[in-house]
Amino acid sequence: MGEVNLPAERLAAFLARTPYVAFLGMKAELAGDEMTAVLPFSPHLIGNTLLPALHGGVLGAFMEMTALAQLAVLTGQPRPAKTIDVTIDYLRPGRAMATYARAEVKKAGRRISSVHVEAWQEARAKPVAAIRGHFLMQGEG
């Protein structure tokens, strides 16, 4: 009975058990099998106070958490995947406003999964950053 089966339950469990998600203030919405991650603006996320712009590490971590959340929803594994590597493309400054992201799982393997994430603010067609990452799937125990 303790098993989490529904995608919405898997997503909620991932968000609740990941401390960095709470630090970021990250939320996520699920519509069918499509998840949209939301990073509400907060002053503690600013890296460049002159623009002001979100810290690059915040954007990178937000997209990494988005990838891990999507894998949790997709696979339903009891333990979260571990990051092997990510390549981040910073495309334009992330301004002091809400940021959104979607992850596309390119390959969901038993041992390694590949995920691409794009983050945007006002228009999805104008991403502020993207990552490509590989993740070690934990499986049981």
Backbone as JSON, one array per atom type, in Angstrom:
{
  "sequence": "MGEVNLPAERLAAFLARTPYVAFLGMKAELAGDEMTAVLPFSPHLIGNTLLPALHGGVLGAFMEMTALAQLAVLTGQPRPAKTIDVTIDYLRPGRAMATYARAEVKKAGRRISSVHVEAWQEARAKPVAAIRGHFLMQGEG",
  "N": [[0.8, -1.2, 0.0], [2.1, 1.2, 0.46], [3.24, 1.99, -1.85], [3.78, 4.29, -4.48], [1.75, 5.09, -7.07], [0.28, 6.65, -8.99], [0.94, 9.19, -11.44], [0.71, 11.9, -10.51], [0.97, 11.53, -7.75], [3.55, 10.51, -7.65], [4.99, 12.74, -8.53], [4.37, 14.64, -6.52], [5.53, 13.33, -4.33], [8.27, 13.35, -5.04], [8.78, 16.15, -5.1], [8.28, 16.78, -2.42], [10.25, 15.37, -1.01], [12.7, 16.45, -1.68], [15.03, 18.58, -0.64], [16.27, 20.85, -1.92], [14.41, 21.66, -3.75], [12.52, 22.88, -2.13], [14.05, 25.05, -1.2], [14.4, 26.49, -3.57], [11.75, 27.08, -4.06], [10.3, 25.82, -5.91], [7.65, 24.57, -7.93], [5.3, 22.31, -9.48], [3.22, 21.4, -12.22], [0.93, 19.06, -13.46], [-0.35, 17.85, -16.42], [-2.02, 15.45, -17.77], [0.43, 13.47, -19.16], [2.27, 15.43, -19.28], [4.48, 17.54, -17.76], [4.89, 20.66, -16.22], [7.28, 22.63, -14.83], [7.55, 25.13, -12.32], [9.17, 28.04, -11.36], [8.76, 30.26, -9.09], [9.36, 33.78, -8.83], [11.76, 35.0, -6.51], [13.49, 37.17, -4.32], [15.86, 36.08, -3.19], [16.94, 34.5, -5.15], [18.32, 35.95, -6.97], [21.2, 36.68, -8.88], [22.67, 38.6, -10.25], [22.5, 41.74, -9.32], [22.41, 44.15, -10.64], [21.06, 43.92, -13.11], [18.1, 43.3, -12.74], [19.06, 39.83, -12.49], [18.41, 36.3, -12.53], [20.41, 33.98, -10.68], [22.86, 32.06, -12.33], [23.38, 29.47, -11.42], [21.05, 28.91, -10.07], [19.2, 28.76, -12.18], [20.3, 26.55, -13.56], [20.11, 24.53, -11.57], [17.34, 24.49, -11.19], [16.48, 23.51, -13.68], [17.73, 21.01, -13.65], [16.42, 19.83, -11.45], [13.9, 19.77, -12.57], [14.27, 17.87, -14.61], [14.84, 15.59, -13.03], [12.43, 15.38, -11.62], [10.65, 14.85, -13.73], [11.62, 12.36, -14.54], [11.0, 10.91, -12.22], [8.21, 10.98, -12.31], [7.75, 9.61, -14.7], [9.04, 7.06, -14.43], [8.48, 6.03, -11.89], [10.14, 4.94, -9.99], [11.28, 3.94, -6.74], [13.44, 5.27, -5.61], [15.14, 8.33, -6.21], [16.61, 9.31, -9.37], [20.15, 9.66, -10.03], [22.27, 12.35, -10.8], [24.43, 12.17, -13.52], [25.78, 13.72, -15.46], [25.42, 17.11, -16.66], [24.87, 19.38, -19.28], [24.8, 22.76, -19.69], [23.16, 25.31, -21.41], [23.22, 28.65, -21.49], [21.07, 30.95, -22.63], [19.88, 33.5, -22.65], [19.57, 36.31, -20.39], [18.06, 35.39, -17.31], [15.39, 36.93, -16.16], [14.08, 38.87, -13.35], [11.58, 37.35, -12.65], [8.83, 34.98, -12.85], [9.77, 31.68, -13.82], [9.6, 29.01, -16.16], [9.65, 25.5, -16.96], [10.11, 22.63, -19.05], [10.57, 19.15, -19.38], [11.96, 16.76, -21.56], [12.11, 13.43, -21.91], [14.53, 11.77, -23.47], [15.63, 9.25, -23.63], [14.7, 6.55, -21.71], [16.22, 4.49, -19.91], [17.03, 1.31, -18.29], [19.28, 1.55, -16.7], [20.55, 4.03, -17.34], [19.35, 7.26, -18.11], [18.42, 9.75, -20.5], [17.88, 13.2, -20.7], [16.33, 16.19, -21.84], [15.94, 19.59, -21.15], [14.11, 22.62, -21.3], [13.99, 26.01, -20.32], [11.93, 28.83, -19.82], [10.61, 32.22, -19.8], [8.67, 34.58, -20.45], [7.83, 33.74, -23.01], [7.52, 30.62, -24.43], [8.79, 29.99, -26.79], [11.08, 31.43, -26.68], [13.53, 30.46, -25.08], [15.31, 30.79, -21.95], [17.33, 29.24, -21.0], [18.83, 25.96, -21.35], [19.21, 22.45, -20.73], [21.06, 19.42, -21.25], [21.08, 16.24, -20.06], [22.4, 13.35, -18.32], [21.34, 10.6, -16.44], [21.63, 8.41, -13.67], [19.78, 5.62, -13.1], [18.18, 4.53, -10.21], [16.6, 2.38, -9.3], [15.42, -0.43, -7.43], [15.87, -0.64, -3.86]],
  "CA": [[0.0, 0.0, 0.0], [2.95, 2.36, 0.53], [3.77, 2.27, -3.18], [3.21, 5.46, -5.15], [1.47, 4.61, -8.43], [-0.22, 7.66, -9.9], [1.95, 10.2, -11.78], [0.6, 13.07, -9.63], [1.53, 11.14, -6.45], [5.0, 10.42, -7.84], [5.5, 14.1, -8.6], [4.25, 15.23, -5.18], [6.52, 12.68, -3.47], [9.59, 13.87, -5.4], [8.88, 17.54, -4.66], [8.27, 16.83, -0.96], [11.44, 14.76, -0.4], [13.91, 17.06, -2.21], [15.19, 19.86, 0.06], [16.61, 21.97, -2.78], [13.14, 22.1, -4.36], [11.93, 23.82, -1.16], [14.87, 26.26, -1.21], [14.08, 27.23, -4.8], [10.34, 27.42, -4.1], [9.82, 25.19, -7.14], [6.38, 23.85, -7.96], [5.11, 21.66, -10.78], [1.85, 21.09, -12.6], [0.87, 17.9, -14.33], [-1.54, 17.76, -17.27], [-1.77, 14.18, -18.44], [1.8, 13.05, -18.92], [3.12, 16.59, -19.51], [4.75, 18.28, -16.53], [5.49, 21.98, -16.33], [7.85, 23.08, -13.57], [7.42, 26.57, -12.13], [10.08, 28.65, -10.4], [8.27, 31.6, -8.8], [10.45, 34.7, -8.51], [12.04, 35.36, -5.13], [14.72, 37.96, -4.3], [17.06, 35.31, -2.84], [17.41, 33.78, -6.33], [19.04, 36.9, -7.83], [22.66, 36.58, -8.9], [23.16, 39.88, -10.73], [21.55, 42.74, -8.81], [22.36, 45.3, -11.54], [20.08, 43.75, -14.19], [18.52, 42.13, -11.97], [18.93, 38.55, -13.2], [18.54, 35.09, -11.71], [21.74, 33.37, -10.62], [22.99, 30.96, -13.29], [23.27, 28.21, -10.69], [19.63, 28.71, -9.78], [18.58, 28.27, -13.43], [20.8, 25.19, -13.8], [19.53, 23.62, -10.58], [15.91, 24.39, -11.49], [16.3, 22.61, -14.83], [18.12, 19.67, -13.2], [15.31, 19.33, -10.64], [12.81, 19.48, -13.52], [14.6, 16.58, -15.24], [14.68, 14.53, -12.03], [10.99, 15.25, -11.35], [10.03, 14.17, -14.88], [12.0, 10.94, -14.45], [10.23, 10.31, -11.12], [6.84, 10.81, -12.81], [7.76, 8.62, -15.78], [9.49, 5.72, -14.06], [7.88, 5.56, -10.65], [11.11, 4.24, -9.16], [11.19, 4.39, -5.35], [14.56, 6.15, -5.28], [15.36, 9.26, -7.32], [17.79, 9.13, -10.21], [21.31, 10.47, -9.66], [22.83, 13.06, -11.94], [25.76, 11.79, -14.0], [26.31, 14.97, -15.99], [24.51, 18.0, -17.36], [25.45, 20.47, -20.07], [23.87, 23.88, -19.61], [23.26, 26.39, -22.39], [22.58, 29.89, -21.06], [20.7, 31.56, -23.9], [19.61, 34.92, -22.4], [19.44, 36.49, -18.93], [16.8, 35.04, -16.64], [15.01, 38.16, -15.45], [13.45, 38.74, -12.04], [10.18, 37.01, -12.85], [8.6, 33.53, -12.83], [10.42, 30.9, -14.88], [8.92, 27.74, -16.39], [10.5, 24.52, -17.65], [9.56, 21.32, -19.42], [11.59, 18.15, -19.64], [11.64, 15.71, -22.52], [12.97, 12.27, -21.7], [14.94, 11.27, -24.79], [15.81, 7.8, -23.47], [14.48, 6.08, -20.35], [16.8, 3.16, -19.82], [17.02, 0.67, -16.97], [20.42, 2.05, -15.93], [20.84, 5.44, -17.63], [18.33, 7.98, -18.88], [18.87, 11.01, -21.1], [16.78, 14.15, -20.6], [16.56, 17.55, -22.33], [15.03, 20.53, -20.48], [14.17, 24.02, -21.69], [13.35, 26.94, -19.39], [11.55, 30.1, -20.44], [9.88, 33.13, -18.92], [7.44, 35.12, -21.04], [7.42, 33.01, -24.2], [8.19, 29.32, -24.53], [9.61, 30.0, -28.0], [12.32, 32.16, -26.38], [14.07, 29.9, -23.83], [16.42, 31.49, -21.29], [18.39, 28.26, -20.78], [18.48, 24.56, -21.64], [20.22, 21.46, -20.34], [21.02, 18.04, -21.67], [21.67, 15.53, -18.92], [22.34, 11.89, -18.2], [20.99, 10.29, -15.06], [21.74, 7.01, -13.28], [18.52, 5.18, -12.52], [18.49, 3.84, -8.96], [15.87, 1.13, -9.16], [15.04, -0.88, -6.09], [16.78, -0.77, -2.76]],
  "C": [[0.85, 1.27, 0.0], [3.5, 2.77, -0.82], [3.03, 3.44, -3.82], [3.01, 5.11, -6.61], [1.06, 5.69, -9.41], [0.86, 8.7, -10.19], [1.91, 11.42, -10.86], [1.17, 12.76, -8.25], [3.05, 11.04, -6.53], [5.64, 11.8, -7.83], [5.48, 14.75, -7.22], [5.3, 14.64, -4.23], [7.92, 13.2, -3.76], [9.77, 15.29, -4.87], [9.0, 17.64, -3.14], [9.58, 16.31, -0.35], [12.76, 15.41, -0.85], [14.09, 18.44, -1.59], [15.5, 21.05, -0.84], [15.39, 22.52, -3.51], [12.49, 23.14, -3.44], [12.72, 25.12, -1.14], [14.54, 27.13, -2.41], [12.64, 27.77, -4.78], [9.65, 26.82, -5.32], [8.49, 24.47, -6.93], [6.27, 23.17, -9.32], [3.64, 21.34, -10.96], [1.88, 19.94, -13.59], [-0.45, 17.93, -15.1], [-1.34, 16.52, -18.13], [-0.37, 13.72, -18.12], [2.79, 14.21, -19.12], [3.25, 17.41, -18.23], [5.37, 19.63, -16.88], [5.97, 22.37, -14.94], [7.77, 24.6, -13.52], [8.39, 27.01, -11.04], [9.57, 30.07, -10.15], [9.45, 32.52, -8.46], [10.53, 34.93, -7.0], [13.36, 36.11, -5.11], [15.98, 37.15, -3.98], [17.63, 34.52, -4.02], [18.22, 34.67, -7.29], [20.54, 36.69, -7.71], [23.29, 37.9, -9.32], [22.14, 40.95, -10.33], [21.44, 43.95, -9.73], [21.28, 45.16, -12.61], [18.63, 43.87, -13.72], [18.23, 40.84, -12.76], [19.08, 37.39, -12.22], [19.96, 34.58, -11.77], [21.77, 32.19, -11.6], [22.86, 29.6, -12.64], [21.83, 27.88, -10.34], [18.92, 28.16, -11.02], [19.0, 26.83, -13.71], [20.17, 24.18, -12.85], [18.04, 23.42, -10.82], [15.67, 23.41, -12.64], [16.7, 21.18, -14.46], [17.01, 19.05, -12.35], [14.11, 18.99, -11.51], [13.04, 18.13, -14.19], [14.37, 15.43, -14.26], [13.2, 14.31, -11.69], [10.3, 14.52, -12.49], [10.38, 12.68, -14.87], [11.22, 10.24, -13.35], [8.8, 10.04, -11.57], [6.78, 9.66, -13.8], [8.03, 7.21, -15.27], [8.83, 5.16, -12.82], [8.84, 4.8, -9.76], [11.08, 4.81, -7.74], [12.31, 5.34, -4.93], [14.82, 7.06, -6.47], [16.61, 8.92, -8.11], [18.91, 10.01, -9.68], [21.88, 11.1, -10.92], [24.22, 12.53, -12.26], [26.45, 13.03, -14.53], [25.19, 15.8, -16.6], [25.35, 19.02, -18.12], [24.41, 21.57, -20.12], [24.18, 24.88, -20.71], [22.49, 27.58, -21.82], [22.32, 30.71, -22.3], [20.4, 33.05, -23.8], [19.44, 35.09, -20.9], [18.05, 36.07, -18.43], [16.42, 36.22, -15.77], [14.3, 37.84, -14.13], [11.94, 38.54, -12.21], [10.04, 35.48, -12.82], [9.24, 32.88, -14.05], [9.72, 29.55, -14.95], [9.87, 26.8, -17.1], [9.71, 23.26, -17.96], [10.71, 20.41, -19.77], [11.07, 17.15, -20.66], [12.64, 14.58, -22.3], [13.27, 11.68, -23.07], [15.13, 9.76, -24.76], [15.62, 7.47, -22.0], [14.97, 4.65, -20.27], [16.7, 2.58, -18.42], [18.13, 1.22, -16.09], [20.67, 3.54, -16.12], [19.72, 6.03, -18.47], [18.92, 9.3, -19.37], [17.67, 11.96, -21.17], [17.22, 15.51, -21.14], [15.51, 18.45, -21.68], [15.22, 21.91, -21.07], [13.4, 24.85, -20.66], [13.07, 28.25, -20.11], [10.83, 30.97, -19.42], [8.6, 33.62, -19.58], [6.93, 34.31, -22.22], [8.22, 31.71, -24.3], [9.12, 29.25, -25.74], [10.93, 30.74, -27.81], [12.91, 31.66, -25.07], [15.22, 30.75, -23.28], [17.6, 30.55, -21.09], [17.88, 26.87, -21.14], [19.57, 23.67, -21.07], [19.98, 20.16, -21.09], [21.73, 17.27, -20.56], [21.5, 14.03, -19.03], [22.2, 11.56, -16.72], [21.06, 8.79, -14.83], [20.45, 6.63, -12.58], [18.83, 4.27, -11.33], [17.79, 2.5, -8.79], [15.52, 0.83, -7.73], [16.22, -0.8, -5.13], [17.91, 0.08, -2.66]]
}
